[in-house]
Amino acid sequence: MKKIWLSPPHMSGNELKYIREAFESNWIAPLGPNVDAFEQKLANYVGIDHSVALSSGTAAIHLALIMAGVGQGDIVICPTFTFAASANPIVYLKATPVFIDSENSTWNLCPDVLEEAIIYYIKIGKKPKAIIGVHIYGMPMQLNEIFSLCEKYEIPFIEDAAEALGSSYQGKKLGSFGKISIISFNGNKIITTSGGGALLSDDLSLIKKAKFLASQAKDEAPHYQHSEIGYNYRLSNICAGIGRAQLEVLDERVKSRQANFDFYTKELRKLPRISFQNEPPGFVSNRWLTCIIIDPKLAEGINPDRIRLHLEAKNIESRPLWKPLHLQPVFKDVPYFGGNVAEKLFEQGLCLPSGSNLTENDLSVICNNIKAVFHKS
Ligand SMILES: Cc1ncc(COP(=O)(O)O)c(C=O)c1O
């Protein structure tokens, strides 16, 4: 029985062409023609002026926070319902993350709770230094509402679009909404560079600064001179070659993931206890991962873990939804605002295999196995 993975890489075939070019021209470095072309094509795709290719999305968040002036003791707001990498760079900088609950429809930052936290911190004289917003599983957050809060309180917005390349909000691609936005090209993302990320902005001075910081902060001098602490965060020209070929098929990859979602909803909505992540009007998700929510009141003892274990026994990988960061042992002392929306998503949800290389037969096998759990009960 072949293994069905949650979200495996999906090569187009052209990757080796760009890697070969890099070898033939000896551009085996964290700079080079593949990096330049990848950055330009990515920025064009997203509809933003500039991008910098980096070694990871986490590195991009780290640089974004540095450029927002975040330092020791500062408050940075972040959703609780996300991967730890959204928040870890806040801690690298000795700043304090503050976690915010989700809202029910998109599962992203709840604007009401966000405002409550902003008001609280302004009142105690600790105005948040930045707000990180995340489009979880590719679903756009409530950008209008969140933007108006950022404007009202004059707090910079960093867009974590790690999972959301190819999604859009009111006709505009995600990754183009932050003063600084970030994307991940980790192996499980909609397209990959094996490992990698990017920082995007319309502001050329921020882009220049990001390139400077990401290449060891070398001052202009014939010798090695440094006036700031730098990082080794650039993407290699080999990995960027993979990214160039992946970008050529990005639209196809988005369509395949959205088709997976359509297949799952058509098949599984027949089970009354199952619901999905909502796409409000004007919101388009790339459906990076399709997730189901199982209503415990209707599920007659069937919980996500039972389904996960049944699938695992059939060599099918599925995963619980993100465990909220305020419930993570490492963040146990971090301030949290909100109720139990994210917590419920974690308890009741399951991410289903969502790769763009799934066949209809794979999808049928997965759905039949999920149905089998319900029919057995
Ligand atoms: C929401 C989110 N933010 C940040 C990251 C970090 O990206 P990377 O793995 O490229 O460092 C990821 C994914 O891994 C992610 O899912």
The ligand as an ORCA input file, in Angstrom:
! r2SCAN-3c Opt
* xyz 0 1
  C       2.175     30.047      9.497
  C       3.635     29.761      9.327
  N       4.512     30.728      9.629
  C       5.834     30.532      9.465
  C       6.334     29.339      8.979
  C       7.816     29.175      8.880
  O       8.281     28.904      7.616
  P       9.617     28.038      7.420
  O       9.309     26.625      7.728
  O       9.962     28.260      5.976
  O      10.646     28.610      8.331
  C       5.444     28.307      8.637
  C       5.828     27.019      8.064
  O       6.654     26.284      8.249
  C       4.071     28.516      8.841
  O       3.188     27.543      8.579
*
